[in-house]
């Protein structure tokens, strides 16, 4: 499994998100029943069934799928915003560093001129 999502990965996730049934999704379960359904809130027809594990595990898995679907667009948008901000900060930092280097070069030139002027006296 990848540890970092590339821009291509984010685009792929967005494509899959757009192709999936619209959010919000919800978990349909009963307290004493092991089977759990996942359903979009729009029409109420279930789109997934969790029934191969224990009731608690089915519920946990169903809730994970539902929250993943419901918040995926938020997560993708947040990643893009944060990456853009990081790039802006890096560029700003590079610009500031370049200014400092330019000032240091000017200072060194002035010191040399002063030294040369002092030595020529």
C-alpha positions in Angstrom: 0.0 0.0 0.0 1.2 3.5 -0.9 2.3 5.8 1.9 1.8 9.0 -0.2 -1.0 9.8 -2.6 0.1 11.2 -6.0 -2.0 13.8 -7.9 -3.0 10.9 -10.2 -4.1 8.9 -7.2 -6.3 11.8 -6.0 -7.8 12.1 -9.5 -8.5 8.3 -9.5 -10.2 8.6 -6.1 -12.3 11.5 -7.4 -13.4 9.5 -10.4 -14.4 6.5 -8.2 -16.2 8.9 -5.9 -18.2 10.5 -8.7 -19.1 7.0 -10.1 -20.4 5.8 -6.7 -24.0 6.3 -5.5 -24.4 9.9 -4.2 -23.8 10.7 -0.5 -24.8 10.7 2.2 -24.9 7.1 2.9 -26.2 5.5 6.2 -25.9 2.3 8.1 -29.2 0.3 8.5 -28.9 -2.1 11.3 -30.9 -3.6 14.2 -29.6 -4.1 17.6 -30.0 -7.9 17.9 -29.3 -8.7 14.2 -25.8 -9.5 12.8 -26.7 -8.4 9.2 -26.0 -4.7 8.4 -27.0 -2.8 5.3 -25.5 0.3 3.8 -27.9 2.6 2.0 -27.8 6.0 0.3 -30.3 8.4 2.0 -31.7 9.4 -1.4 -33.9 6.4 -2.2 -33.4 4.1 0.7 -32.6 1.0 -1.3 -29.6 -0.8 0.2 -26.4 -1.0 -1.9 -24.2 -3.2 0.3 -24.7 -6.0 2.8 -22.4 -6.9 5.6 -23.2 -10.4 7.0 -20.1 -12.6 7.0 -18.6 -11.6 10.3 -19.9 -11.0 13.8 -22.6 -8.4 14.3 -20.2 -6.0 15.9 -17.6 -6.4 13.2 -20.3 -6.0 10.5 -21.5 -2.8 12.1 -17.9 -1.5 12.5 -17.1 -2.3 8.8 -20.4 -0.8 7.6 -19.8 2.4 9.6 -16.3 2.7 8.2 -17.6 2.4 4.6 -20.3 4.9 5.2 -18.0 7.5 6.8 -15.4 6.9 4.1 -18.0 7.6 1.4 -19.5 10.6 3.2 -16.2 12.3 3.9 -14.0 11.3 0.9 -14.7 14.5 -1.0 -13.9 16.6 2.1 -10.6 14.6 2.6 -9.6 15.0 -1.0 -10.3 18.7 -1.0 -8.4 19.1 2.2 -5.4 17.3 0.8 -5.4 19.5 -2.2 -5.7 22.7 -0.2 -2.9 21.7 2.2 -0.6 20.7 -0.6 -1.2 24.0 -2.3 -0.5 25.8 0.9 2.7 23.8 1.5 3.9 24.7 -2.0 3.1 28.4 -1.4 5.1 28.3 1.9 8.0 26.6 0.2 8.0 29.2 -2.6 7.8 32.0 -0.1 10.6 30.5 2.0 12.7 30.1 -1.1 12.0 33.8 -2.1 13.0 34.9 1.4 16.1 32.8 1.4 17.1 34.3 -2.0 16.6 37.9 -0.7 18.8 37.0 2.3 21.5 35.6 0.0 21.4 38.7 -2.2 21.7 40.9 0.9 24.7 38.9 2.1 26.3 39.2 -1.3 25.8 43.0 -1.2 27.2 43.2 2.3 30.2 41.2 1.3 30.8 43.5 -1.6 30.5 46.6 0.6 32.9 45.1 3.1 35.4 44.4 0.3 35.0 48.0 -1.0 35.6 49.4 2.5 38.6 47.1 3.0 40.0 48.1 -0.4 39.4 51.8 0.4 41.1 51.5 3.8 44.1 49.6 2.4 44.6 52.2 -0.4 45.0 55.0 2.2 
